[in-house]
């Protein structure tokens, strides 16, 4: 007598229902392996009851939301629905509420930690021909970002005091430390736009724990104070900055190394408010720095003469020409910030609370580093320089291949990855070292009146006017 298969089928069905639902892969094992993301999610406590939006699915949707052309939560939910549809399933509810709640549960430290880890991995593994005078260089610069005008955002990141209440938007200051060779973001800090210890150099000091001994720090005149140079040098990091405009220099004094190139001694200033007594006493009373003058003979450039200050005192190893060419590349930090703010759309953030604002920013910087990692891998494989590759072209390539990389079998995915690297390395920006452009825009803005009172009051006035 044949035995009934019903109990066995019911048991199999029960086990299948208890299994974890299938999760989409990032398709970026070459730069950001799924296993690495899962490990960080576990270690940072991203675990909650098994619902539709698991920690991994939430991260996956948030990541591609940050890189996508449409940054809305609705687009992210549609992307999840499309992925489930390809598997023959359907999402229970396409309302964005459940996704937004799951995104809020995701720890802020997850994207921040992944961003730093990926950036440092690129920075620590540079080929010899990508180094400057045999040294790795990290370049620092700051900018500002704005966000929705909510009570919580205004409390954490107040608007400019020059604007009337209800007419401005919360502003945050952002400082990013980049790898000069690859453009990857190594460290980042966010703070208020104004107030004590909210300047670029104060935020820069918050990133020092992640700096690597033996590096060279490159920055503008904000980062060239006695204390910044001395504290960085104590960490084993040399500096190259533009001399602050309030510091005068006389090239007839000091130890002469060449024409308009000398070593002088700076005395330790009085203790600033932000520095504790123990740290102040541990710093030397005097410090030798090297100051060189660079003449800019390119027609159309605004700056004609600039003085550089550095702790690199050996003129035979680090020539005046080397220092001038290095400082000229400081402009690449401005281009990196433009890629973050304009290409990735992080100039105006979209979240309604400070925690989610930071989470959105860190996820955007993680996506930025993923693109930089793809560019570095492609340029290394095909013998190109990363700063000559197009960031926007790399983003377009990644989006074009994204679905194939996620859905393909391992062997086919490896083939597609080779095509991605070749396409990214071949998409170079124009080589225009002496390009000059007027600091003006041609396209006229729309002739709308400026809002001179809070929007709620303006709407009420329209209703009263009939």
N, C-alpha and C positions, 0 to 999 in steps of 0.2 A: 504494500500500500504506500503510495507516494505521500511524503510528508508535506505539510502546508508550508509555504514560503512566507506567509503573511507576517509571522513574528520576526523573522529575520529581516524582512523589508522594513518593518516598523522600527527595528533597532538601528538599521543603517540610516533611516531618515532622521531618527532622533540624534545620532552622532553628527550627521551633517549639519543639522540645525544648531548644534552646540559649537561647531567649529567657528573660528573667527572669520568674518567676512573677508573676501579678497580685497586687497588694497592696491591702489595704483602705484606704479613705480615712478620715480622722478625721471628715469632714463638718462641720468647724468653720472653713471658710475665712474666715468673717467675723471671727474673733478669733485663730485659730491655723492659718494656711495650711499645707497639706502641704509646700509648697516650702520654707517656713521650717524645718520640722522636718528635712527631708531635708538641707538645707544644714548645719544644726548637727550632725547625725549625721556627715556627711562631715568637717567641720572638727575635730570632737573625736575622730576616729579610730575611729568605730564601723563597722568593716568586718571581716568575716570570710568564710570560704568560703561559697558559696551553698548553704545547706542549707534545710531546711523553715522554721526560725526565722531569717529574715533580720533584720538590724538594724531595718528598718522594721516588720516584723510583730511583733517583740519589743516595740518601743516602743508600737505601737498596743495590744497586749494589756495591757501594763503600765499604760498610761495609763487605760484603761477599768477595769482592775482596781482602781486607786486610787480611782476615782469610783463604782464599783459598790457595791450593798448587800452583796454577798458578796465579801470581799477575798481569798478563798483562791486559790491557784494552780490548783486543780482547776477552779474556776469560769472562770478565764481561759482554760484549755485548752478547756473546753467552748464558750466563746465563739468561739474560733478554729475548732473543729470545725463549729459552726453556720454560720459565715461560709463555710467551704469547702463545706459541704453545699449551701448556696444556689447555689453555682457548679457543682454537679454533681460535686464531688470529695470525697474522704474523707481524713482525716488518718491517717498511717501508724500512729501509736501515741498513745493518749490518756494515757499516763503523764506525770506532771508533771516528770520528771527533765530531759528535753531542754529544756523551757521554762525551768526554773529555771537551767540552765547558760547558756542564751542571755541570760537576764536578768542573770546575774552578769557576762557579758562587756560589757554595755552600760555605757559610761563614766558615772561619777557626775556628771561635769560637764554632761552633756546636759540632764537635767531641771532642774538648778540654773540653767544659763545661760538656758534657755527661760523659766523662772519669772521671773528678774530682767528679762529683755528685755520680756516681756509686761507686767509690773508697771510698769516705767518708762515704757513707751509710753502706758499709761493715765494715769499721773501727769503726764507732760509735755504731755498734750493735753486739759487740763481746760477746760470752758467757763467763761466769766467768772463766771456766777452760781453756780458750784460752789466758788469761791475764798473764802478768809476774808480780809477787808480787802485784797483784791487779791493775796494771797499763797497759795502752795501750802503745805499743812501735811502733815507726816509724823509719825505717832504711833508710839511704840515701847513695847513691853511684853514681858515674859518669862513663861515657864511651864516646866513639866517634862513629860517623857514617859517612859514605861517601856518595857521590851522583854523578850524571853524570857531566862530565866536560863541563859545559856550561858557557858562559860569565856571565850570571845573577847569577848562583850559585857561581862562583869564586868571584864575587864582594861582595856577602853577606857572604859567608863562604870560605875564601881563603884556598888554599892548604898549605901544610907544606912548610915553606921557604927553607927547606933543599933540596927540589926537584926542578928541572929545569922547567921553564914554558912549558906547553904543555905535561909534562910527569906525573904530579900528578893529584889527584882528590880533589875537594873541601871537606873539613872536618868540621864537626860541633861537638861541645861538648854538651853532653846531661847529665843532672842530674835528677835523679828520686828519689822521696821519696816514699817508700813502707810501707804498713802495715805489720809488722813482722808476725802477726798471720795468715793472709790470703794471703799475697803476693800481694795484690792489689796495683796498683799505685795510690797514693793520690795526688801528685803534680809532675810537671815536668817543666823543663826550658831548652831551647836550646840557644846556643850562638856560637861565633867563637871559633876556636881551640886555637888561640894564641892572645895575646894583653892584654891591661889593662882591668881589671874586667871581664875576661873571664874564670877564674879558677873555679874549682868545688865549692869552698866555696862562691865565688861571685854569681854563678848561684843558689846555695842553698838559699841565702838570698832573691832571687826573689820569692821563694815559701813560704815564712814565713807567708804571709797573710792567707794561708789556714791551718796553723797548729792549733791544738786544745789544749787549756790549759789543763794541767794535764797529757799530754803525756810525754813519755821519748824518746829523740832523740838519736839514735845509729849510730855511724859513725867511720870511720878510722881516722888516725892522721891529715888529711886535715881539719877536722871540730872541732878541739880542741883548737882554739885560745882563748885568753882572751875575745875578743869582741864577738865572736860567742857564747861562754858560757854565758856571761853576758846578751846579747841581748835576747837570747832564754829564760833565766831564768826570765827576765822581762816580757816575754809573758806567763809565767806560764809553760814553758817546761823545764824539766831537761834533762841533757845530759850525755851520756856515750861514751867516745872516747878513742882511743889509744893516749898516750902522745906523742907529737911531739919529733922527735929525737934530736932537738936542745935544748930541755929543760932538764936540769939535775935535779935530785931529790936526796935528802939525807934523808933517812928514820930515821935518828937519830934526825931530827928536826921536829918541828910542834907538833900538838896534836896527840898523838899515840892512835890508835884504836885497834891495834893488830899487829901481826908480819907482817912487810912490808905493813902496812896499816895505813895511817896517814892523818891528815887534815893540809893543809898549806895555807898561805895567799899569793895571787898573787897581785902585784901592777899593777895599770893601766898603760900600755905602752903609748908612744906618739901617738898622733892622726894620724891615717892612712889617705891617700889621699881620699879614697872613702867615708869617714865618715864626715858629716857636723859638725860644731862647736857645735850646740845645742845638737845633739845626744851625742857627746863626753862628754860634760859637765854634761849631765844627768846621766851618768854612775858612779857608785861608784869608789872611788879612790883605794879601795882594795876589793878583793873578796876571800872568802874561798872556796877551792876546796879539794876534797878528791883524793888521789893517792894511788893505790894498785898495788902490783907487783904479776904477775901470772907466775908460772913456768909450762911449758908444758913438760910433761914426756912421751908423746906418741912417740914411735919410728917411724922414717920416716918423722916427721914433721920438716919443715925447721926452724921455730921459736921456740926457747927454753925458752926465757924469754921476757915478755912484761909488760909494765907499762900502767895502765888505769887511766884516769882522769875523774872525775864525779862530778856533783853538788848534788848527793844523799849522804848526810853526815851522815845519821842515819845508823850505822853499825848493829844495831839490826834488823831493818826492811829489809835492803838491805845488806846482808852479802857478804863477799869477794867471797864466792863460787857462790852466785847468780850473782854477777857482771861478774865473769869469764865465767859462763855458758851463760850469755846473750851475751857477746862479741863474744863467739864462734859462735853464731847464726848469727852474722853479715855477715858471708859467704853466707847466703841465699840471700842477695842482689845481689851477684855475679851470683848466679844461676838464679835469676829472670831476670837479664840483659841478661843472656845466652838464656833464653826462648824467650825474646823479639827479640834478634838479630839473633839467629840461628833458633829456631823453627818457629817463625813468619816471618823470612826473612827480618828483618829491619836493618840488618847490613849495607847493601848497598841499599840506597833508589833509586827510579827510576824516579822521576819527574824532569822536566827540569827547573823549576823556584823555587826560595826560598819559595814563598807562598805555592805552591803545595807540596814542600818537607815537610814543617811543617804540612800541612794538611794530607799528607800521614802518617806522624809520629803519629799525634794525633789520626787518625782513627785506626792505628795499636795498639796504647795504649788502645783505647776504646775496641777493640776486645780482647786484653789481659785481661782487667778488666772483660769483660763478661765471659771469660773462668774461671777466678778466682772466680767470683760470682757463677758460676755453681759448681765449686769445693767446695766452702764454703757451699753452700746449701746441696750438697750431703753428705759432711762430717758431717755437723751438724745433718742431719736427721738420719745418720747411725752410729753416735758416733765415728768418726775418726778424726785424726788431719790433717788439710789442708796441712801442709808442707810435709806430707808423701804421698800425692796423686800425681800422675804423671800429669804434665802439658800437655805433648804431648799426653798422653792417653786421657785426657779430650778433647783436640782439636779434636782428631780422633773420639771420641764418638759424639761430637757435630756435626761434619760434616756428620757422618753416619746417624744421626737422623734428620738433618736439614730440608730436604724436607718433611718428615713426619710431623714435628712440624709445618711447614708453611702451609701445605695443609690440615691437618686433621681437623675434626670437634672438637668443644671445649671439649666434653667429651673424645673423643679419644686422643686429645692432652694432656689432663691431665694424662691419663694413660701412654702415651709415655714419658712425663716429669718424671714420677716416675721411669721409666726404665733408663732414662738418669742419674738421680741422683744416682741410685744404681750402675750403671756401672762405673761412675766416681769415686765414693767412694771406689769401690772394686779394682781399678787399682792403686795399691800402688807401689812406688819405693822401691828398696832394702834398708834395714836398715843397712848402713855401716858407723857407726860413726867415725871409725878410718881408713878409706880407704886412701891409699897413692898411687900416680901415678907419674911416671917421667914426668917432664915438657918437653916432646919431642913427636914427631909424628913418627909413623912407616912408613906410606905410603909416598913414594917418589913423589915429584912433577914432572910434565911433563917436559921433557928436552927442553923447548923452550927458545930461546934467549930473553933477556929483551929488551923492546922498549926503545931506548936511544935518540930518537928524536920525535917530534910531529908526530902523525899518518899521518897527511896530507902530511908532508914532506917525510915520509917513503913510502907512496903510490906513490907519484910523482917520487921518485927514482926508484921504481920497474918498473914504466911505461917507464922511460927513458932507463932503462937497457934492455928493450925488453923482 
